[in-house]
Amino acid sequence: MRISYNPLWKMLIDKGMNKKDLRELSGISTASIAKLGKGENITTDVLLRICTALDCRISDILETIPDAEKTGNNE
């Protein structure tokens, strides 16, 4: 499984915000914004700061995506 931050980007669009607005409102670094944009791992502290700034839950800003199906039968 992997993490996708697509719900966060959709929320920003709905709120009329961009990444710079999010960074300024939440106080997170540009490096953290870059990691989010690349779908990389970030700390739970960063996630909580975003949730506090946007007044939402963690489940509102990320989702889990299953890995691609493996081919072949492993029975």
C-alpha positions as a printed Julia matrix, in Angstrom:
75×3 Matrix{Float64}:
   0.0     0.0     0.0
   1.0     3.57   -0.49
  -0.28    6.97    0.63
  -1.9     9.48   -1.71
  -2.43   13.12   -0.76
  -4.97   13.71   -3.55
  -7.73   14.47   -1.02
  -5.57   17.3     0.34
  -5.12   18.85   -3.11
  -8.86   18.56   -3.77
  -9.6    20.23   -0.44
  -7.25   23.11   -1.26
  -9.0    23.63   -4.6
 -12.4    23.61   -2.88
 -11.16   26.21   -0.39
  -9.56   28.35   -3.13
  -6.1    27.85   -1.66
  -2.74   26.96   -3.16
   0.34   25.26   -1.71
   1.85   28.57   -0.62
  -1.32   29.43    1.3
  -1.2    26.02    3.0
   2.45   26.48    3.93
   1.85   29.9     5.44
  -1.33   28.89    7.29
   0.08   25.67    8.75
   3.69   26.79    9.28
   5.16   23.77    7.51
   8.34   23.99    5.45
   8.68   24.2     1.7
  10.49   20.84    1.89
   7.39   19.27    3.44
   5.2    20.78    0.72
   7.58   19.33   -1.89
   7.38   15.89   -0.26
   3.6    16.07   -0.23
   3.62   17.01   -3.91
   5.76   13.97   -4.72
   3.68   11.64   -2.57
   6.62   10.96   -0.26
   6.47   10.13    3.44
   6.18   12.99    5.91
   5.92   13.06    9.68
   2.66   12.84   11.57
   3.53   16.22   13.1
   3.28   17.8     9.64
  -0.02   16.02    8.98
  -1.43   17.25   12.29
  -0.32   20.82   11.59
  -2.11   20.69    8.24
  -5.24   19.27    9.88
  -5.19   21.98   12.53
  -4.78   24.7     9.91
  -7.57   23.31    7.71
  -9.78   22.2    10.61
 -10.08   18.66    9.32
  -9.15   15.06   10.13
  -6.17   13.13    8.8
  -8.54   10.91    6.82
  -9.71   14.06    5.0
  -6.26   14.79    3.55
  -4.86   11.39    2.63
  -5.91    7.99    1.39
  -4.29    4.6     1.05
  -3.86    3.11   -2.39
  -3.27   -0.63   -2.84
  -0.14   -1.68   -4.7
  -0.58   -2.86   -8.27
  -1.96   -6.37   -8.5
   0.73   -9.03   -8.65
   0.56  -11.3   -11.65
   0.42  -15.04  -11.34
  -1.09  -17.39   -8.81
   0.71  -17.87   -5.52
  -1.57  -20.54   -4.09
